[in-house]
């Protein structure tokens, strides 16, 4: 899976906090994507599910505070 994504925080004041959480976002993405089937990730429903799981995982790992409002995928390649 090769992904490029843009993350929208709930508050613009959270941008620096989100940049500091970059490794947490990447680690969470790898863990979640590894648990999903390639066919599932390739569907529109699968991408929405991936986005929701990733938002929840990162928000939980950042102390449960709402940090990520939306994830926009600008590149999404499954090999």
C-alpha positions as CSV (number, residue, x, y, z in Angstrom):
1,X,0.0,0.0,0.0
2,X,1.4,3.4,-1.0
3,X,-0.5,6.3,0.4
4,X,-0.2,10.1,0.4
5,X,-2.6,11.8,2.7
6,X,-3.5,15.2,4.0
7,X,-4.7,15.4,7.5
8,X,-7.2,18.1,8.6
9,X,-7.1,18.9,12.4
10,X,-10.2,20.0,14.3
11,X,-8.5,23.3,15.3
12,X,-5.8,25.2,13.4
13,X,-4.0,25.6,16.7
14,X,-3.4,21.8,16.6
15,X,-1.2,21.8,13.5
16,X,2.0,21.7,15.5
17,X,0.7,18.9,17.7
18,X,-0.3,17.0,14.6
19,X,3.2,17.5,13.0
20,X,4.7,16.1,16.3
21,X,2.4,13.1,16.0
22,X,3.6,12.2,12.5
23,X,5.3,9.0,13.6
24,X,2.2,8.0,15.5
25,X,0.1,8.5,12.4
26,X,2.4,6.5,10.2
27,X,2.7,3.6,12.8
28,X,-1.1,3.6,13.2
29,X,-1.6,3.5,9.4
30,X,0.7,0.5,9.0
31,X,-1.0,-1.4,11.9
32,X,-4.5,-0.8,10.6
33,X,-3.8,-1.4,6.9
34,X,-2.0,-4.7,7.8
35,X,-5.1,-5.9,9.5
36,X,-7.3,-5.3,6.4
37,X,-7.6,-7.4,3.3
38,X,-6.2,-5.8,0.1
39,X,-9.7,-6.1,-1.6
40,X,-11.3,-4.3,1.3
41,X,-8.8,-1.4,1.3
42,X,-9.3,-1.0,-2.4
43,X,-13.0,-0.3,-2.2
44,X,-14.5,3.1,-1.4
45,X,-16.1,1.6,1.7
46,X,-12.7,0.2,2.7
47,X,-11.0,3.6,2.3
48,X,-13.7,5.2,4.5
49,X,-13.2,2.4,7.1
50,X,-9.4,2.9,6.9
51,X,-9.9,6.7,7.5
52,X,-12.2,6.2,10.4
53,X,-10.0,3.6,12.1
54,X,-6.9,5.7,11.6
55,X,-8.6,8.8,13.0
56,X,-9.8,6.9,16.1
57,X,-6.4,5.2,16.6
58,X,-4.4,8.5,16.4
59,X,-6.9,10.4,18.6
60,X,-6.8,7.6,21.2
61,X,-3.0,7.4,21.2
62,X,-2.9,11.2,21.6
63,X,-4.7,11.0,24.9
64,X,-8.3,10.7,23.5
65,X,-8.5,14.3,22.5
66,X,-10.1,15.0,19.1
67,X,-7.1,15.9,16.9
68,X,-7.9,14.6,13.4
69,X,-11.1,15.8,11.8
70,X,-10.6,14.4,8.3
71,X,-8.1,12.5,6.2
72,X,-7.9,13.2,2.5
73,X,-6.0,10.7,0.4
74,X,-4.2,12.3,-2.5
75,X,-2.5,9.0,-3.6
76,X,-3.7,5.5,-2.9
77,X,-2.0,2.6,-4.6
78,X,-2.4,-1.1,-3.7
79,X,0.1,-3.5,-5.1
